[in-house]
Amino acid sequence: MSNKIGIIDYGLCNLLNVKNAIKYLGANAEIIDTPESIKNQSHIILPGVGAFKNGMRGLIIRNLVDSIKNHVLDDKPFLGICLGMQMMLNKSYEYGEIEGLNLVDGEVIKIPNRNSANKKHKIPHIGWNEIKYQNNKIKKISNHKSVYFVHSYMANCKDKENVIATTDYNGVKIEAMINKKNAYGCQFHPEKSGDAGLDILNNFINL
Amino acid sequence: MSYTKRIIPCLDIDNGRVVKGINFIDIKDAGDPVEVAKKYDDMGADEITFLDITATHQNRKTILDTVESVANEVFIPLTVGGGVSSYQDVITLLNVGADKVAINSAAVVNPNIINNVTDKVGSQCIVAAIDAKKQANQKWEVFIHGGRKSTGIDAVDWAKELNDRGAGELLVTSMDKDGTKDGFDTELLESISKKVNIPVIASGGAGELEHLYLALKNGKADAVLAASIFHYEIFTILEVKNYLKKQGVQVRI
């Protein structure tokens, strides 16, 4: 049976590049925005750029929250990208305290604007940064590769077992990939990270 | 190894084709944008910037087809600039696959465009471009409309204002150095880098490998944009990165 991959459209971001990347990998992804269409997918991707509050509002007004949770409870593959990964957590402090999808325990906090030497550094964290694996739950993904990040907020998982990759931004440790059962999150953009990113997407769609 | 400095080749696009020319005279066709972008991606470009120089209004939509075709096959960040004048222009470009849109003259004419656009699509999509010309006493003035019109605005103050209005990055071009191949205006870059909290992309003047290094080291830029050294294959992107690595700069190889 071939996988059915759905990309969730919740009204705020550019989904085309994730769809393009999956097409380039030889698969097909459908853009979906209803609870019923989520039920029909074997794999779902929650992409995203923008503010946490707007993202959650977009999911709530389309009545997608429960169907996303059910998909994950059924242990079907799920991938959150950037804001999509942050929304997997319990809550964010971006523009006030906002509840997330509660798929993984943790919160979203602002990237500290001082580095490990207590010197001010630039926020957002934009550009290519190498990711390092703390453990090896996903063995197929190539290690020590740079990937493309663009974000001002970052995940802070309660249980560090859920953090499967980190990156170092001027001495600030950033959770780059999170995982719980079949739910994965990438803080970086695999659809914009060249071969290293395409490799990750390819492993995901073939789970 | 960690956070890296970026090397960004810039492609001039005229009516759907890559062109190259010396000081806009004797412009020659230099190939299909998809092929050229793929080549730069394979060579290790960290992003690609497209500058639309299509002169006639009715042909301007060709840039949309170009961006769409490139976004189908190249999976690194794509920035598009040149003649972006409204909120709708930005959205149209993002919807065909651009990751970032560069805004230049339109922001000087109406600075609120930066706030309006970034409120809706986020700061990460907007690169504010500044064309600056040196005045006396370590001052630089902002020029618009391809450098033809002076504004009386101080470039460093303007950079700070663009930062505060929500721009995600600044693309800083020295008009004195652009096309000269004798190095970036590192004083301009440093003056701006010290004042802002967002990444600064250096542009204008790349000729030697050392120029790129000095833009990053002395100019404190986060990325370097160059056109002719890559078009004319004076250096490959990999040669640039290997050189920078030897100087102790973190780059993605």
Interface residues (C-beta under 8 A of the other chain):
Chain A: N14 L16 N17 N20 A21 K23 Y24 V49 G50 A51 N113 K120 K122 I123 P124 H125 I126 G127 W128 N129 E130 H144 S146 Y148 V150 H151 S152 T167 D168 Y169 N170 E191 K192 S193 G194 G197 L198
Chain B: M1 S2 Y3 T4 K5 R6 D41 D46 A71 N72 E73 F75 I76 P77 L94 N95 V96 G97 D99 V121 G122 S123 Q124 C125 G168 E169 N197 I198 P199 D222 A223 R252
